[in-house]
């Protein structure tokens, strides 16, 4: 047997475990074998990559990000390609492209663009509609005048335009028509997320019972935790069906609170970026969904009102933060970047088991990205 590539002498982090002196073999875009020690030599690889005892993880999966490298996913093919290349260099091999609130007509066109790209490029997992079905009082960086309650006609138009590639939709479950919209989206295979909402714990639980399975960027854009009013975060923590997104940049959520989230929902935290165009770029002036944003010291805020407006985060930086500042074990942190988000949207990604897609990230001792492989090859 001869294989295309072996990455050997690594600390393999996968499926919640760490295996020392491990190796992984890639061929034809898939993981074809794994093992330990020098047994990889029997495979006669055409290329052998010595990992030097570095960490090897599955490729990261971001289910909520809006862009990077100065570009937004709302802005078409070239912008999407530029932003994706930047995040891929930071280990995010597969991603859902999040679209900010716009008119239904504009969103129909944008999900159709993502659908066309996703059908041609499997590393684009589809689209995420973060709006327009959001609560005005918790709008964050969304244009208030474009927010609206969901209606069957709009939902059906968006689903049709997405052509099976709409992966996630964030909505406020207290809005009129929200329960019917949840049912409509779930029936179409879309993961529904509770977010940008004034829902209390009981309203969140009703949404989860109706089929919602994700909490959009936990703690942000929703009621907080109060000792007499636990809110949607505690409701999500108590429901094993629900994945909690977390923006681990140290600005959106304090590290001590992130530690509580990992403890309160073990195996159900998905580390997302919620990255806007400034990710991977310099501080300065940007726009997000047509709103003016200024980035200072890596934190993006609306010029009008000062609300945090997405992030400048990359997933490797999130990994470093939660392990160093929150005390999250490496295996659990990697799961929050790989298997957990992939499972949340029903994607076949985030694993280095035999038969899995050969997406992998090699990280040095400080968890900085050294190499990335997509379908078993270095990205072009």
VOBA-1610 file (N, C-alpha, C; in pm, whole numbers, padded with zeros to 5 digits, always signed):
BEGIN
Unk+00084-00120+00000Unk+00000+00000+00000Unk+00087+00124+00000Unk+00053+00220-00085Unk+00122+00348-00088Unk+00019+00459-00075Unk+00049+00557+00009Unk-00044+00666+00032Unk+00022+00798-00007Unk-00061+00899-00025Unk-00009+01027-00070Unk+00075+01096+00037Unk+00026+01096+00161Unk+00094+01178+00263Unk+00072+01117+00401Unk+00178+01122+00482Unk+00167+01087+00624Unk+00221+01203+00706Unk+00149+01240+00810Unk+00196+01335+00909Unk+00223+01254+01035Unk+00349+01250+01077Unk+00386+01158+01186Unk+00454+01231+01301Unk+00472+01158+01409Unk+00534+01210+01531Unk+00457+01334+01579Unk+00328+01315+01601Unk+00242+01424+01647Unk+00167+01382+01774Unk+00117+01483+01842Unk+00023+01462+01952Unk-00116+01482+01892Unk-00181+01371+01859Unk-00309+01376+01790Unk-00422+01406+01888Unk-00497+01513+01857Unk-00611+01553+01940Unk-00737+01533+01858Unk-00818+01436+01897Unk-00937+01405+01819Unk-01034+01327+01908Unk-01162+01351+01887Unk-01267+01278+01958Unk-01250+01285+02110Unk-01203+01399+02159Unk-01189+01417+02303Unk-01070+01349+02365Unk-00977+01298+02282Unk-00861+01226+02334Unk-00732+01286+02277Unk-00622+01261+02349Unk-00489+01299+02301Unk-00405+01173+02293Unk-00345+01149+02176Unk-00261+01032+02155Unk-00121+01078+02118Unk-00024+01038+02196Unk+00115+01076+02170Unk+00179+00986+02065Unk+00284+01038+02003Unk+00361+00962+01903Unk+00270+00902+01797Unk+00173+00979+01753Unk+00074+00930+01658Unk+00108+00973+01516Unk+00042+00909+01422Unk+00052+00950+01281Unk-00084+00934+01214Unk-00102+01011+01106Unk-00225+01007+01028Unk-00186+01006+00881Unk-00250+00918+00804Unk-00221+00907+00660Unk-00338+00960+00578Unk-00304+01040+00475Unk-00404+01097+00384Unk-00387+01039+00245Unk-00498+01015+00179Unk-00493+00977+00038Unk-00629+01006-00024Unk-00627+01061-00145Unk-00750+01091-00219Unk-00847+01173-00136Unk-00793+01266-00055Unk-00877+01358+00020Unk-00937+01303+00148Unk-00897+01182+00186Unk-00954+01118+00304Unk-00844+01071+00399Unk-00881+01053+00524Unk-00793+00984+00619Unk-00805+00835+00592Unk-00693+00772+00561Unk-00698+00630+00523Unk-00639+00538+00629Unk-00563+00594+00723Unk-00505+00510+00828Unk-00452+00600+00939Unk-00446+00546+01060Unk-00384+00615+01173Unk-00306+00511+01253Unk-00212+00558+01332Unk-00134+00463+01412Unk-00036+00536+01502Unk+00061+00460+01552Unk+00158+00514+01646Unk+00299+00469+01608Unk+00396+00545+01655Unk+00535+00507+01635Unk+00577+00514+01489Unk+00659+00416+01449Unk+00715+00414+01314Unk+00638+00326+01217Unk+00523+00275+01258Unk+00449+00184+01171Unk+00401+00250+01042Unk+00403+00383+01038Unk+00361+00454+00916Unk+00452+00422+00798Unk+00576+00383+00826Unk+00670+00356+00717Unk+00621+00243+00625Unk+00541+00153+00678Unk+00489+00043+00598Unk+00397+00091+00486Unk+00349+00214+00497Unk+00256+00267+00397Unk+00328+00327+00277Unk+00460+00339+00285Unk+00540+00395+00175Unk+00480+00525+00122Unk+00464+00626+00208Unk+00402+00751+00163Unk+00487+00825+00061Unk+00422+00889-00032Unk+00493+00971-00129Unk+00547+01098-00064Unk+00485+01139+00046Unk+00536+01252+00123Unk+00518+01222+00271Unk+00624+01235+00348Unk+00619+01215+00493Unk+00651+01347+00561Unk+00564+01390+00648Unk+00580+01519+00717Unk+00605+01490+00865Unk+00723+01527+00914Unk+00758+01507+01054Unk+00698+01619+01138Unk+00602+01583+01224Unk+00536+01683+01305Unk+00617+01734+01421Unk+00724+01663+01455Unk+00811+01710+01562Unk+00741+01721+01696Unk+00647+01630+01725Unk+00573+01626+01852Unk+00479+01746+01867Unk+00442+01809+01756Unk+00344+01917+01760Unk+00203+01859+01773Unk+00107+01948+01801Unk-00033+01907+01810Unk-00090+01892+01669Unk-00162+01784+01643Unk-00236+01768+01519Unk-00384+01755+01553Unk-00466+01842+01496Unk-00609+01841+01522Unk-00685+01833+01391Unk-00812+01797+01397Unk-00895+01813+01277Unk-00902+01960+01237Unk-00936+01985+01113Unk-00958+02123+01070Unk-01071+02185+01150Unk-01056+02314+01182Unk-01157+02383+01260Unk-01281+02410+01174Unk-01396+02415+01241Unk-01524+02439+01175Unk-01589+02561+01240Unk-01608+02667+01164Unk-01670+02789+01217Unk-01812+02798+01162Unk-01910+02792+01252Unk-02049+02796+01208Unk-02109+02936+01217Unk-02028+03034+01258Unk-02081+03171+01270Unk-01966+03270+01253Unk-01952+03322+01133Unk-01852+03424+01102Unk-01898+03503+00982Unk-01864+03632+00979Unk-01916+03723+00876Unk-01812+03769+00775Unk-01682+03738+00798Unk-01582+03780+00702Unk-01446+03794+00765Unk-01357+03864+00696Unk-01221+03885+00742Unk-01135+03939+00629Unk-01013+03976+00662Unk-00917+04028+00563Unk-00974+04148+00488Unk-01056+04227+00558Unk-01113+04346+00498Unk-01239+04322+00417Unk-01289+04198+00415Unk-01403+04162+00330Unk-01516+04100+00411Unk-01639+04118+00364Unk-01757+04060+00428Unk-01816+03952+00338Unk-01871+03849+00400Unk-01933+03741+00324Unk-02058+03788+00251Unk-02112+03903+00287Unk-02230+03957+00218Unk-02196+04010+00079Unk-02067+04026+00049Unk-02027+04106-00067Unk-01982+04027-00189Unk-02023+03901-00199Unk-02001+03829-00324Unk-01876+03742-00329Unk-01853+03684-00448Unk-01754+03579-00467Unk-01613+03619-00423Unk-01564+03731-00472Unk-01425+03768-00443Unk-01406+03796-00295Unk-01501+03865-00235Unk-01492+03894-00092Unk-01493+03766-00010Unk-01578+03674-00048Unk-01586+03545+00023Unk-01454+03470+00010Unk-01398+03466-00109Unk-01272+03395-00130Unk-01159+03455-00048Unk-01153+03588-00042Unk-01047+03655+00033Unk-01060+03629+00182Unk-01179+03642+00235Unk-01200+03620+00378Unk-01177+03475+00415Unk-01224+03383+00332Unk-01206+03241+00362Unk-01057+03205+00363Unk-00979+03259+00272Unk-00836+03228+00267Unk-00767+03270+00396Unk-00804+03385+00449Unk-00744+03431+00574Unk-00779+03338+00689Unk-00906+03302+00701Unk-00944+03214+00811Unk-00886+03073+00794Unk-00875+03029+00670Unk-00815+02897+00646Unk-00671+02894+00695Unk-00598+03002+00677Unk-00460+03009+00725Unk-00452+03000+00878Unk-00562+03029+00945Unk-00569+03020+01090Unk-00636+02891+01136Unk-00651+02795+01044Unk-00698+02663+01081Unk-00843+02632+01052Unk-00921+02731+01009Unk-01063+02708+00980Unk-01076+02653+00839Unk-01084+02521+00830Unk-01087+02457+00698Unk-01226+02455+00637Unk-01330+02458+00720Unk-01467+02457+00670Unk-01549+02556+00751Unk-01640+02626+00682Unk-01713+02732+00750Unk-01851+02753+00691Unk-01941+02792+00779Unk-02070+02845+00739Unk-02053+02996+00723Unk-02109+03052+00617Unk-02095+03195+00591Unk-02217+03268+00647Unk-02192+03351+00747Unk-02301+03423+00813Unk-02331+03553+00740Unk-02459+03582+00724Unk-02506+03701+00655Unk-02581+03788+00754Unk-02549+03917+00756Unk-02615+04007+00850Unk-02750+04051+00795Unk-02828+04113+00883Unk-02961+04159+00847Unk-02959+04248+00723Unk-03051+04220+00633Unk-03072+04300+00513Unk-03219+04281+00474Unk-03260+04342+00366Unk-03396+04317+00318Unk-03407+04171+00274Unk-03529+04120+00274Unk-03548+03982+00230Unk-03500+03965+00087Unk-03525+04062+00002Unk-03479+04053-00137Unk-03327+04039-00144Unk-03257+04122-00066Unk-03110+04114-00066Unk-03063+03981-00009Unk-03127+03934+00097Unk-03086+03807+00157Unk-03113+03690+00063Unk-03221+03696-00012Unk-03248+03591-00112Unk-03134+03584-00212Unk-03087+03699-00259Unk-02976+03700-00354Unk-02847+03650-00289Unk-02824+03685-00163Unk-02699+03646-00097Unk-02696+03497-00064Unk-02807+03441-00018Unk-02804+03296+00010Unk-02793+03218-00120Unk-02845+03273-00230Unk-02829+03207-00359Unk-02683+03208-00403Unk-02612+03318-00376Unk-02469+03324-00406Unk-02393+03220-00325Unk-02422+03212-00196Unk-02355+03113-00111Unk-02389+02972-00157Unk-02513+02949-00197Unk-02553+02817-00245Unk-02472+02776-00367Unk-02456+02868-00460Unk-02377+02838-00580Unk-02233+02803-00544Unk-02174+02879-00453Unk-02037+02852-00413Unk-02026+02722-00334Unk-02123+02697-00246Unk-02119+02576-00165Unk-02132+02450-00251Unk-02212+02457-00356Unk-02226+02341-00444Unk-02096+02311-00518Unk-02013+02414-00536Unk-01886+02396-00608Unk-01768+02372-00514Unk-01782+02409-00388Unk-01670+02404-00292Unk-01722+02350-00160Unk-01688+02226-00130Unk-01741+02161-00009Unk-01688+02221+00120Unk-01584+02305+00113Unk-01535+02368+00236Unk-01626+02482+00279Unk-01713+02529+00190Unk-01818+02624+00227Unk-01941+02542+00264Unk-01975+02543+00391Unk-02078+02453+00441Unk-02220+02506+00419Unk-02232+02628+00372Unk-02363+02686+00351Unk-02371+02822+00417Unk-02493+02870+00436Unk-02512+03004+00491Unk-02582+03000+00627Unk-02565+03110+00697Unk-02630+03134+00827Unk-02696+03271+00819Unk-02826+03275+00839Unk-02898+03401+00843Unk-02902+03451+00986Unk-02822+03553+01015Unk-02832+03618+01146Unk-02917+03743+01126Unk-03046+03723+01122Unk-03141+03827+01089Unk-03207+03796+00956Unk-03323+03856+00930Unk-03376+03976+00995Unk-03476+03950+01108Unk-03490+03824+01153Unk-03597+03791+01247Unk-03548+03805+01392Unk-03509+03928+01427Unk-03444+03955+01555Unk-03522+04061+01633Unk-03500+04064+01764Unk-03562+04162+01852Unk-03489+04296+01841Unk-03565+04404+01818Unk-03506+04536+01804Unk-03430+04576+01930Unk-03480+04539+02046Unk-03416+04577+02171Unk-03284+04508+02196Unk-03255+04401+02122Unk-03127+04329+02135Unk-03063+04316+01997Unk-03071+04423+01918Unk-03030+04416+01778Unk-02879+04409+01760Unk-02801+04459+01859Unk-02657+04461+01839Unk-02623+04538+01712Unk-02539+04480+01628Unk-02495+04548+01505Unk-02582+04511+01386Unk-02713+04525+01404Unk-02807+04500+01295Unk-02893+04624+01276Unk-02931+04654+01152Unk-03008+04773+01121Unk-03152+04756+01169Unk-03192+04840+01263Unk-03323+04824+01328Unk-03438+04828+01229Unk-03429+04917+01130Unk-03540+04934+01037Unk-03564+04812+00949Unk-03466+04722+00942Unk-03480+04603+00858Unk-03523+04479+00936Unk-03532+04492+01067Unk-03574+04378+01148Unk-03724+04358+01135Unk-03766+04232+01142Unk-03907+04201+01117Unk-03940+04065+01177Unk-04068+04042+01196Unk-04115+03911+01238Unk-04114+03817+01117Unk-04092+03689+01142Unk-04090+03594+01029Unk-04232+03567+00977Unk-04242+03551+00849Unk-04369+03511+00786Unk-04340+03397+00691Unk-04441+03317+00665Unk-04422+03195+00586Unk-04367+03224+00447Unk-04414+03331+00385Unk-04369+03361+00248Unk-04221+03393+00245Unk-04175+03474+00341Unk-04032+03509+00345Unk-03947+03388+00376Unk-03990+03308+00471Unk-03916+03186+00505Unk-03903+03096+00383Unk-04012+03077+00312Unk-04009+02989+00195Unk-03920+03045+00084Unk-03921+03176+00065Unk-03834+03236-00036Unk-03686+03212-00003Unk-03652+03228+00123Unk-03512+03210+00164Unk-03470+03064+00150Unk-03559+02974+00189Unk-03527+02831+00177Unk-03510+02792+00030Unk-03596+02843-00055Unk-03586+02808-00197Unk-03457+02862-00257Unk-03422+02985-00223Unk-03300+03044-00279Unk-03176+02971-00231Unk-03180+02921-00107Unk-03064+02852-00050Unk-03042+02715-00110Unk-03145+02656-00170Unk-03130+02529-00242Unk-03063+02422-00155Unk-03110+02411-00032Unk-03058+02307+00057Unk-02930+02341+00128Unk-02881+02465+00116Unk-02754+02502+00177Unk-02769+02598+00296Unk-02892+02632+00334Unk-02910+02713+00454Unk-02887+02622+00574Unk-02781+02650+00648Unk-02743+02564+00760Unk-02801+02609+00894Unk-02812+02741+00912Unk-02852+02792+01041Unk-02928+02924+01022Unk-03025+02948+01108Unk-03093+03077+01112Unk-03109+03117+01257Unk-03072+03241+01288Unk-03091+03296+01421Unk-03221+03374+01422Unk-03303+03350+01525Unk-03426+03428+01538Unk-03462+03446+01684Unk-03543+03549+01709Unk-03595+03575+01843Unk-03728+03503+01857Unk-03737+03404+01946Unk-03856+03319+01947Unk-03982+03386+01998Unk-03969+03506+02058Unk-04087+03576+02108Unk-04160+03655+01998Unk-04101+03665+01880Unk-04164+03740+01772Unk-04289+03668+01720Unk-04389+03743+01674Unk-04506+03679+01613Unk-04464+03590+01496Unk-04520+03472+01491Unk-04489+03379+01383Unk-04363+03299+01402Unk-04290+03321+01513Unk-04161+03254+01530Unk-04175+03103+01546Unk-04276+03059+01619Unk-04291+02914+01641Unk-04317+02843+01509Unk-04403+02901+01425Unk-04427+02841+01293Unk-04300+02844+01209Unk-04223+02953+01218Unk-04098+02963+01141Unk-03997+02859+01185Unk-03989+02837+01316Unk-03898+02733+01366Unk-03934+02600+01304Unk-04063+02567+01306Unk-04107+02439+01250Unk-04075+02430+01101Unk-04093+02540+01030Unk-04069+02541+00885Unk-03921+02521+00855Unk-03837+02592+00929Unk-03692+02578+00908Unk-03644+02438+00945Unk-03687+02390+01061Unk-03641+02258+01106Unk-03683+02149+01007Unk-03805+02160+00955Unk-03853+02061+00856Unk-03767+02061+00731Unk-03703+02176+00702Unk-03616+02187+00585Unk-03471+02150+00617Unk-03446+02105+00740Unk-03311+02062+00776Unk-03221+02174+00823Unk-03278+02288+00860Unk-03200+02404+00904Unk-03193+02403+01057Unk-03075+02426+01110Unk-03060+02440+01255Unk-03107+02579+01296Unk-03200+02585+01389Unk-03253+02713+01435Unk-03184+02751+01565Unk-03140+02877+01570Unk-03070+02928+01688Unk-03151+03039+01753Unk-03156+03036+01884Unk-03219+03143+01961Unk-03114+03252+01982Unk-03147+03376+01945Unk-03049+03482+01962Unk-03105+03618+01930Unk-03031+03723+01971Unk-03078+03861+01956Unk-03223+03867+02001Unk-03245+03832+02127Unk-03379+03804+02178Unk-03399+03861+02317Unk-03526+03890+02347Unk-03565+03930+02482Unk-03627+03813+02557Unk-03613+03693+02504Unk-03674+03575+02566Unk-03621+03553+02707Unk-03712+03515+02799Unk-03667+03469+02930Unk-03642+03320+02922Unk-03613+03259+03035Unk-03579+03116+03034Unk-03694+03032+02983Unk-03816+03063+03025Unk-03931+02983+02982Unk-03954+02994+02832Unk-03940+03115+02778Unk-03958+03133+02633Unk-03849+03060+02556Unk-03727+03062+02609Unk-03618+02988+02543Unk-03646+02838+02545Unk-03694+02790+02659Unk-03725+02646+02667Unk-03834+02607+02567Unk-03933+02693+02552Unk-04038+02663+02454Unk-03981+02658+02313Unk-03887+02746+02284Unk-03823+02744+02152Unk-03743+02616+02132Unk-03674+02571+02236Unk-03598+02446+02225Unk-03693+02329+02206Unk-03804+02330+02277Unk-03903+02223+02259Unk-03964+02226+02119Unk-03969+02346+02059Unk-04024+02360+01923Unk-03925+02317+01816Unk-03797+02299+01855Unk-03698+02250+01758Unk-03571+02329+01748Unk-03559+02445+01816Unk-03433+02520+01814Unk-03326+02441+01890Unk-03204+02443+01837Unk-03099+02359+01895Unk-02967+02432+01918Unk-02963+02563+01894Unk-02841+02642+01911Unk-02876+02770+01987Unk-02783+02818+02068Unk-02794+02950+02128Unk-02687+03037+02064Unk-02731+03141+01991Unk-02638+03228+01919Unk-02553+03309+02017Unk-02422+03309+01996Unk-02323+03375+02081Unk-02375+03399+02224Unk-02372+03292+02302Unk-02425+03293+02438Unk-02377+03415+02516Unk-02468+03473+02592Unk-02450+03591+02677Unk-02464+03721+02600Unk-02438+03722+02471Unk-02445+03845+02392Unk-02575+03850+02314Unk-02641+03967+02315Unk-02766+03983+02243Unk-02883+03914+02309Unk-02880+03906+02441Unk-02987+03838+02515Unk-02982+03878+02661Unk-03084+03838+02736Unk-03083+03862+02879Unk-02969+03785+02945Unk-02911+03845+03047Unk-02805+03778+03119Unk-02858+03685+03227Unk-02767+03629+03304Unk-02804+03539+03414Unk-02826+03622+03540Unk-02945+03611+03597Unk-02978+03674+03725Unk-03023+03564+03819Unk-02996+03580+03948Unk-03026+03470+04040Unk-03175+03442+04054Unk-03261+03535+04015Unk-03405+03507+04015Unk-03463+03502+03874Unk-03380+03525+03775Unk-03424+03523+03635Unk-03311+03465+03551Unk-03303+03332+03540Unk-03185+03268+03481Unk-03162+03298+03334Unk-03268+03331+03259Unk-03250+03369+03120Unk-03220+03254+03026Unk-03199+03286+02898Unk-03182+03180+02798Unk-03052+03102+02811Unk-02947+03160+02869Unk-02822+03086+02881Unk-02839+02967+02974Unk-02900+02989+03089Unk-02920+02878+03182Unk-03018+02776+03124Unk-03120+02824+03051Unk-03211+02730+02986Unk-03137+02642+02887Unk-03044+02701+02812Unk-02966+02623+02714Unk-02871+02527+02784Unk-02807+02574+02892Unk-02717+02484+02965Unk-02790+02360+03016Unk-02917+02376+03053Unk-02991+02265+03109Unk-03055+02173+03008Unk-03032+02197+02880Unk-03097+02118+02775Unk-02990+02051+02689Unk-02978+01921+02699Unk-02874+01848+02628Unk-02889+01854+02476Unk-03001+01904+02427Unk-03022+01915+02283Unk-02957+02040+02224Unk-02911+02131+02311Unk-02873+02264+02267Unk-02723+02284+02270Unk-02668+02338+02161Unk-02529+02380+02152Unk-02521+02530+02180Unk-02425+02571+02262Unk-02408+02711+02294Unk-02287+02767+02218Unk-02311+02864+02131Unk-02199+02933+02067Unk-02132+03025+02168Unk-02000+03040+02154Unk-01925+03127+02244Unk-01818+03200+02164Unk-01811+03332+02181Unk-01708+03413+02115Unk-01595+03431+02216Unk-01489+03356+02200Unk-01380+03353+02299Unk-01270+03449+02260Unk-01304+03579+02260Unk-01203+03680+02230Unk-01164+03762+02353Unk-01226+03733+02467Unk-01195+03806+02589Unk-01267+03938+02601Unk-01335+03983+02495Unk-01410+04109+02498Unk-01560+04083+02510Unk-01609+03983+02435Unk-01752+03953+02438Unk-01795+03889+02569Unk-01713+03800+02622Unk-01745+03727+02744Unk-01618+03716+02827Unk-01629+03747+02956Unk-01512+03739+03044Unk-01464+03594+03055Unk-01333+03572+03061Unk-01283+03434+03072Unk-01343+03355+03189Unk-01369+03420+03301Unk-01430+03348+03414Unk-01569+03298+03379Unk-01643+03377+03302Unk-01777+03337+03261Unk-01769+03228+03154Unk-01671+03238+03066Unk-01652+03130+02969Unk-01623+02997+03039Unk-01545+03004+03146Unk-01516+02883+03223Unk-01646+02822+03278Unk-01736+02907+03325Unk-01864+02859+03374Unk-01945+02795+03262Unk-01938+02853+03142Unk-02013+02797+03030Unk-01963+02657+02995Unk-01832+02639+02989Unk-01778+02506+02960Unk-01818+02406+03068Unk-01819+02450+03193Unk-01858+02360+03302Unk-02007+02332+03301Unk-02088+02433+03262Unk-02232+02418+03266Unk-02290+02342+03148Unk-02216+02335+03038Unk-02264+02264+02918Unk-02150+02182+02859Unk-02098+02086+02933Unk-01982+02010+02882Unk-02015+01938+02751Unk-01923+01952+02656Unk-01942+01889+02526Unk-02040+01959+02436Unk-02089+02079+02477Unk-02190+02148+02396Unk-02153+02294+02370Unk-02027+02329+02387Unk-01981+02464+02355Unk-01915+02462+02217Unk-01963+02551+02129Unk-01903+02568+01997Unk-01833+02703+01993Unk-01702+02701+01974Unk-01626+02825+01967Unk-01636+02884+01826Unk-01705+02995+01817Unk-01724+03063+01689Unk-01639+03189+01685Unk-01624+03247+01567Unk-01553+03374+01560Unk-01647+03494+01563Unk-01763+03484+01498Unk-01849+03601+01472Unk-01764+03712+01410Unk-01662+03672+01335Unk-01565+03768+01280Unk-01629+03855+01173Unk-01596+03984+01179Unk-01637+04075+01072Unk-01515+04107+00986Unk-01529+04201+00894Unk-01425+04224+00794Unk-01289+04255+00854Unk-01286+04314+00974Unk-01158+04355+01032Unk-01074+04240+01084Unk-01130+04120+01093Unk-01050+04006+01136Unk-00932+03986+01041Unk-00813+03972+01096Unk-00695+03958+01014Unk-00649+04087+00949Unk-00708+04198+00989Unk-00673+04329+00934Unk-00642+04427+01047Unk-00611+04549+01009Unk-00570+04650+01106Unk-00690+04717+01172Unk-00665+04782+01286Unk-00766+04869+01345Unk-00805+04977+01245Unk-00924+05034+01266Unk-00966+05142+01178Unk-01115+05142+01155Unk-01157+05206+01047Unk-01298+05223+01014Unk-01345+05113+00919Unk-01460+05055+00949Unk-01520+04948+00868Unk-01670+04968+00865Unk-01738+04884+00789Unk-01883+04877+00795Unk-01925+04732+00819Unk-02040+04716+00883Unk-02099+04583+00905Unk-02248+04596+00880Unk-02294+04531+00774Unk-02435+04542+00740Unk-02478+04684+00714Unk-02390+04766+00658Unk-02420+04904+00628Unk-02402+05000+00744Unk-02363+04949+00861Unk-02344+05032+00979Unk-02196+05063+00998Unk-02166+05188+01039Unk-02028+05229+01059Unk-01972+05168+01187Unk-01851+05113+01175Unk-01784+05043+01285Unk-01642+05095+01296Unk-01595+05112+01417Unk-01455+05146+01440Unk-01391+05037+01523Unk-01277+04989+01478Unk-01202+04885+01550Unk-01085+04950+01621Unk-01080+04933+01752Unk-00973+04987+01834Unk-00918+04875+01922Unk-00787+04855+01915Unk-00723+04747+01991Unk-00790+04613+01966Unk-00833+04592+01841Unk-00890+04465+01800Unk-01036+04445+01838Unk-01100+04543+01899Unk-01240+04532+01938Unk-01324+04622+01847Unk-01423+04563+01781Unk-01509+04636+01687Unk-01634+04686+01760Unk-01663+04814+01744Unk-01782+04874+01806Unk-01851+04965+01705Unk-01986+04968+01715Unk-02062+05060+01631Unk-02027+05204+01666Unk-02014+05287+01563Unk-01993+05430+01588Unk-02115+05490+01658Unk-02233+05442+01626Unk-02356+05490+01686Unk-02397+05399+01801Unk-02367+05440+01922Unk-02410+05365+02039Unk-02304+05280+02105Unk-02200+05241+02032Unk-02088+05170+02091Unk-02107+05022+02115Unk-02214+04963+02061Unk-02234+04818+02077Unk-02120+04742+02010Unk-02077+04631+02071Unk-01979+04544+02006Unk-02038+04495+01874Unk-01959+04502+01769Unk-02006+04473+01634Unk-01926+04358+01574Unk-01961+04236+01611Unk-01882+04123+01566Unk-01746+04124+01633Unk-01653+04048+01577Unk-01521+04037+01639Unk-01413+04043+01533Unk-01290+04044+01579Unk-01174+04030+01490Unk-01103+03898+01518Unk-01177+03802+01567Unk-01123+03676+01617Unk-01095+03576+01504Unk-00994+03493+01525Unk-00974+03373+01445Unk-00982+03253+01540Unk-01011+03135+01486Unk-01036+03022+01574Unk-00912+02973+01648Unk-00794+02989+01589Unk-00673+02950+01662Unk-00652+03040+01784Unk-00686+03168+01771Unk-00675+03259+01885Unk-00775+03220+01994Unk-00895+03177+01954Unk-00992+03130+02052Unk-00939+03008+02127Unk-00874+02918+02056Unk-00815+02800+02120Unk-00711+02840+02223Unk-00625+02932+02188Unk-00522+02976+02282Unk-00583+03043+02406Unk-00688+03123+02384Unk-00746+03194+02497Unk-00815+03100+02595Unk-00897+03008+02545Unk-00973+02925+02639Unk-00883+02826+02713Unk-00774+02785+02651Unk-00683+02695+02722Unk-00597+02770+02823Unk-00550+02889+02786Unk-00459+02964+02873Unk-00532+03040+02982Unk-00646+03100+02950Unk-00712+03189+03045Unk-00836+03129+03111Unk-00891+03025+03053Unk-01012+02964+03110Unk-00984+02826+03168Unk-00863+02773+03145Unk-00830+02642+03200Unk-00899+02526+03132Unk-00947+02547+03010Unk-01015+02439+02938Unk-00909+02343+02884Unk-00922+02212+02911Unk-00825+02116+02856Unk-00819+02123+02704Unk-00701+02098+02649Unk-00683+02109+02504Unk-00782+02022+02429Unk-00803+01900+02474Unk-00895+01810+02403Unk-01036+01866+02399Unk-01082+01927+02509Unk-01216+01985+02512Unk-01223+02110+02426Unk-01118+02190+02427Unk-01116+02311+02345Unk-01117+02277+02197Unk-01040+02175+02158Unk-01038+02134+02018Unk-01174+02080+01976Unk-01239+02004+02063Unk-01374+01956+02032Unk-01470+02072+02007Unk-01452+02181+02083Unk-01539+02298+02068Unk-01515+02371+01937Unk-01405+02340+01870Unk-01373+02398+01740Unk-01401+02303+01624Unk-01433+02179+01654Unk-01440+02078+01549Unk-01570+01997+01556Unk-01571+01893+01638Unk-01686+01803+01638Unk-01814+01870+01687Unk-01803+01956+01789Unk-01926+02017+01844Unk-01994+02108+01742Unk-01924+02205+01681Unk-01993+02287+01581Unk-02039+02208+01460Unk-01960+02111+01416Unk-02003+02030+01301Unk-02132+01957+01332Unk-02139+01897+01451Unk-02261+01825+01490Unk-02380+01920+01499Unk-02356+02042+01546Unk-02466+02137+01566Unk-02540+02169+01437Unk-02471+02163+01324Unk-02536+02194+01195Unk-02548+02071+01106Unk-02517+01954+01161Unk-02530+01831+01085Unk-02429+01813+00975Unk-02308+01867+00994Unk-02204+01857+00891Unk-02110+01740+00919Unk-02066+01674+00813Unk-01968+01566+00825Unk-01829+01627+00821Unk-01783+01676+00934Unk-01653+01742+00943Unk-01607+01736+01088Unk-01479+01777+01109Unk-01430+01789+01245Unk-01371+01663+01305Unk-01329+01568+01221Unk-01274+01442+01271Unk-01153+01402+01188Unk-01063+01327+01251Unk-00952+01263+01180Unk-00960+01111+01191Unk-01079+01059+01209Unk-01099+00915+01208Unk-01083+00862+01065Unk-01049+00735+01053Unk-01036+00675+00920Unk-01167+00690+00845Unk-01156+00739+00722Unk-01272+00764+00639Unk-01317+00907+00638Unk-01269+00986+00734Unk-01309+01126+00741Unk-01238+01209+00635Unk-01295+01323+00603Unk-01228+01418+00515Unk-01095+01459+00576Unk-00991+01464+00495Unk-00854+01488+00545Unk-00826+01636+00561Unk-00898+01698+00654Unk-00871+01836+00695Unk-00798+01830+00828Unk-00683+01897+00838Unk-00603+01889+00960Unk-00526+02017+00983Unk-00494+02041+01110Unk-00417+02158+01151Unk-00303+02113+01241Unk-00182+02156+01209Unk-00065+02128+01292Unk-00032+02256+01370Unk-00025+02241+01503Unk-00003+02356+01591Unk+00121+02334+01676Unk+00198+02441+01697Unk+00317+02429+01780Unk+00281+02422+01928Unk+00381+02420+02014Unk+00357+02405+02158Unk+00273+02518+02214Unk+00280+02635+02151Unk+00200+02749+02194Unk+00064+02757+02126Unk+00027+02651+02053Unk-00101+02642+01981Unk-00113+02746+01870Unk+00000+02779+01811Unk+00003+02862+01690Unk+00005+02772+01567Unk-00065+02811+01463Unk-00077+02727+01344Unk+00055+02719+01270Unk+00102+02596+01246Unk+00221+02574+01163Unk+00186+02533+01022Unk+00090+02442+01009Unk+00052+02391+00877Unk-00098+02361+00877Unk-00156+02369+00758Unk-00297+02336+00739Unk-00309+02247+00617Unk-00395+02146+00626Unk-00426+02062+00509Unk-00577+02061+00489Unk-00618+02073+00365Unk-00758+02066+00327Unk-00774+01956+00223Unk-00859+01860+00251Unk-00871+01742+00163Unk-00734+01676+00145Unk-00652+01680+00248Unk-00523+01612+00245Unk-00413+01689+00177Unk-00439+01812+00132Unk-00340+01892+00060Unk-00322+02028+00127Unk-00202+02087+00118Unk-00188+02226+00165Unk-00279+02317+00081Unk-00343+02416+00143Unk-00428+02507+00066Unk-00346+02580-00041Unk-00409+02603-00155Unk-00342+02674-00264Unk-00313+02819-00223
//
